[in-house]
Amino acid sequence: MKITTRELILVSLFAALTAIGAFIQIPITVVPVTLQYVFCAFSGVFLGARLGLYSQLLYVAIGLCGVPVFTKGGGPSYVLIPTFGYLLGYILCALIIGYLIEKQDEFSFFNILKCVLPGLAAVYIVGVPYLYMILHYYLKKPIDFSDAMTFGFYPFIIKDLVISIVIAIAATRVIPVLKRAGYFKVRSKTGVKEI
């Protein structure tokens, strides 16, 4: 499917925002607290499934090419960093949120939150097992899966749930503005259209 110049700019913008989010961080245990999830989720909310997916794929691809846009640098060897699974989760997160948003008829707080939470779940479903596998099998750390949950889930889930609520609140304010300006896709009886 052809991508327009405007879409390319939006994809690049959200890839850049996700990269910036990596450097706004609070280092805690193995997994630092960053704002990457915020921009990843917004890419799904505002760009939809296809462009949201592209933005996160672009972000990860740039990092794997060696540009230091990840929390600990970049390069192909980053796939061996325990937290790389969360980056893969962001790709799935943007896709899921965008897909669910595109199915909505009404953009209320609860409807948007119901779209955002499965995306958040995808981040952890991919990220925590990846964290465990790298720590246990590659780095040979004597940990079990419950330790991986302790390092990569329990310290962050409350914070991410609160962030998800903030994302839903912000989206309920921004989406009507984007719709009025003609920059937001909504459902119609014949499919998704831009108004």
FIMI-408829 format. One line per field, with one value per residue (C-alpha): x, y, z; residue in three letters. Coordinates in Angstrom, 1 decimal, padded with zeros to 4 digits, m for minus. Example, Ala and Ser with C-alpha at 12.3 -4.5 7.8 and 13.67 -1.06 7.14 Angstrom:
x <- [012.3/013.7]
y <- [m004.5/m001.1]
z <- [007.8/007.1]
res <- [ALA/SER]
END
This chain:
x <- [000.0/001.3/002.3/001.8/004.3/002.0/001.9/005.6/006.1/003.8/005.4/008.8/007.6/006.2/009.4/011.4/009.1/009.5/013.3/013.1/011.0/013.9/016.0/013.5/014.1/014.4/016.8/015.2/016.6/017.1/014.3/014.4/011.2/010.9/008.3/008.6/005.3/003.5/004.5/004.1/000.5/m000.2/001.1/m001.5/m004.2/m003.5/m002.0/m004.1/m002.8/m000.8/001.0/001.4/003.0/005.3/006.4/007.5/009.1/011.0/012.1/013.4/015.0/016.9/018.2/019.3/021.1/023.4/021.8/021.8/018.1/017.5/018.0/021.4/022.6/021.8/023.2/022.4/023.8/021.0/018.8/020.9/020.0/017.3/015.0/014.9/011.7/009.9/010.8/009.3/006.3/006.0/005.6/002.8/001.3/001.0/m000.6/m003.2/m004.1/m004.5/m006.5/m008.9/m009.2/m010.1/m013.1/m014.5/m017.6/m017.4/m014.1/m015.1/m012.6/m013.6/m013.6/m010.2/m008.9/m010.3/m008.1/m005.0/m004.9/m004.5/m001.6/000.0/m000.6/001.2/004.3/004.6/003.5/006.5/008.9/008.9/009.5/012.2/013.8/013.7/015.2/018.1/018.9/018.5/019.7/022.1/023.6/023.3/021.7/020.3/016.7/013.3/010.3/009.0/012.3/011.7/008.3/009.9/012.4/010.2/006.6/005.6/007.6/006.1/002.5/000.8/002.7/001.8/m001.8/m001.9/m000.1/m002.7/m005.5/m003.7/m003.3/m007.0/m007.9/m005.6/m006.9/m010.5/m009.4/m007.3/m009.3/m012.3/m009.8/m008.2/m011.6/m012.7/m009.5/m010.0/m007.0/m008.6/m010.0/m013.4/m015.7/m018.5/m020.9/m018.7/m015.5/m012.9/m012.9/m011.1/m013.2]
y <- [000.0/003.4/005.8/009.5/012.2/013.3/009.7/009.3/012.5/011.2/007.8/009.5/011.9/009.1/007.1/010.1/010.7/007.1/007.5/010.7/008.8/006.3/009.1/010.3/007.6/006.6/003.7/001.0/m002.5/m004.3/m002.4/001.4/003.5/005.4/007.3/005.0/003.3/006.7/007.6/004.0/004.0/007.4/006.2/003.5/005.9/008.7/007.0/003.7/000.2/000.5/003.7/003.1/m000.2/001.5/004.1/001.5/m000.7/002.3/003.1/m000.4/m000.6/002.6/001.4/m002.0/m000.2/001.4/004.7/005.0/005.5/002.8/003.3/001.5/002.5/000.7/m001.8/m005.4/m006.8/m005.0/m008.1/m009.7/m007.0/m008.3/m005.4/m005.8/m007.8/m004.7/m002.9/m005.8/m005.5/m001.8/m002.8/m005.2/m002.6/000.1/m002.4/m003.7/m000.2/001.2/m001.8/m001.5/002.3/001.9/m000.3/002.3/004.3/006.5/007.8/008.0/007.5/003.9/003.0/004.3/002.7/m000.6/m000.2/000.9/m001.8/m004.8/m002.9/m002.6/m006.3/m007.1/m005.2/m007.4/m010.6/m010.2/m008.3/m010.4/m013.8/m012.3/m010.8/m014.2/m016.0/m013.6/m013.5/m017.3/m018.8/m016.3/m014.5/m017.7/m016.0/m018.4/m017.0/m018.5/m016.9/m015.4/m013.5/m012.1/m011.0/m009.3/m007.5/m006.7/m006.6/m005.9/m002.7/m001.1/m002.3/000.2/003.0/001.8/001.4/005.0/006.1/004.2/006.2/009.4/008.4/007.7/011.0/012.9/011.1/012.0/015.6/015.4/013.1/015.6/018.3/016.0/015.0/018.6/019.3/016.3/014.4/011.4/008.3/007.2/004.2/004.4/001.7/001.2/001.0/003.4/006.8/010.1/013.1]
z <- [000.0/m001.0/001.8/001.3/002.3/005.1/006.4/006.1/008.2/010.9/011.0/011.3/014.0/016.2/015.7/016.8/019.8/020.9/020.6/022.7/025.2/025.7/027.1/029.5/032.1/035.7/036.1/038.4/038.6/035.2/033.3/033.4/033.5/030.3/028.3/025.2/026.0/026.0/022.5/021.3/022.5/021.1/017.7/017.7/018.9/016.5/013.5/013.4/013.0/009.8/010.5/014.2/013.3/010.8/013.3/015.8/013.1/012.0/015.5/016.1/012.7/013.2/016.5/015.2/012.4/015.0/015.8/019.6/020.1/022.6/026.4/026.2/022.8/019.5/017.0/016.0/019.2/021.1/020.4/023.2/025.7/028.2/027.6/023.8/024.1/025.3/022.0/020.1/022.3/021.3/017.7/018.6/021.0/018.4/015.9/018.5/019.8/016.3/015.1/018.1/017.7/014.1/015.2/017.5/016.7/019.8/021.3/024.9/027.8/028.4/024.7/024.3/027.5/026.3/023.2/025.1/027.7/025.3/023.7/027.2/027.8/024.5/025.7/028.8/027.1/024.7/027.0/030.2/028.5/026.4/029.5/031.2/028.2/027.7/031.5/032.0/028.8/027.3/030.3/032.4/035.4/038.0/037.8/037.2/035.5/038.8/039.1/035.6/036.7/039.7/037.5/034.5/035.5/039.1/039.6/036.5/035.9/038.3/036.7/033.2/034.1/035.4/032.2/030.1/031.9/031.2/027.5/027.3/028.9/026.6/023.5/024.4/024.3/021.2/018.9/018.5/017.5/014.9/013.6/013.2/011.3/009.1/010.3/012.0/010.6/011.8/011.0/008.5/007.4/004.3/006.2/007.6/006.1/006.8/007.6]
res <- [MET/LYS/ILE/THR/THR/ARG/GLU/LEU/ILE/LEU/VAL/SER/LEU/PHE/ALA/ALA/LEU/THR/ALA/ILE/GLY/ALA/PHE/ILE/GLN/ILE/PRO/ILE/THR/VAL/VAL/PRO/VAL/THR/LEU/GLN/TYR/VAL/PHE/CYS/ALA/PHE/SER/GLY/VAL/PHE/LEU/GLY/ALA/ARG/LEU/GLY/LEU/TYR/SER/GLN/LEU/LEU/TYR/VAL/ALA/ILE/GLY/LEU/CYS/GLY/VAL/PRO/VAL/PHE/THR/LYS/GLY/GLY/GLY/PRO/SER/TYR/VAL/LEU/ILE/PRO/THR/PHE/GLY/TYR/LEU/LEU/GLY/TYR/ILE/LEU/CYS/ALA/LEU/ILE/ILE/GLY/TYR/LEU/ILE/GLU/LYS/GLN/ASP/GLU/PHE/SER/PHE/PHE/ASN/ILE/LEU/LYS/CYS/VAL/LEU/PRO/GLY/LEU/ALA/ALA/VAL/TYR/ILE/VAL/GLY/VAL/PRO/TYR/LEU/TYR/MET/ILE/LEU/HIS/TYR/TYR/LEU/LYS/LYS/PRO/ILE/ASP/PHE/SER/ASP/ALA/MET/THR/PHE/GLY/PHE/TYR/PRO/PHE/ILE/ILE/LYS/ASP/LEU/VAL/ILE/SER/ILE/VAL/ILE/ALA/ILE/ALA/ALA/THR/ARG/VAL/ILE/PRO/VAL/LEU/LYS/ARG/ALA/GLY/TYR/PHE/LYS/VAL/ARG/SER/LYS/THR/GLY/VAL/LYS/GLU/ILE]
END
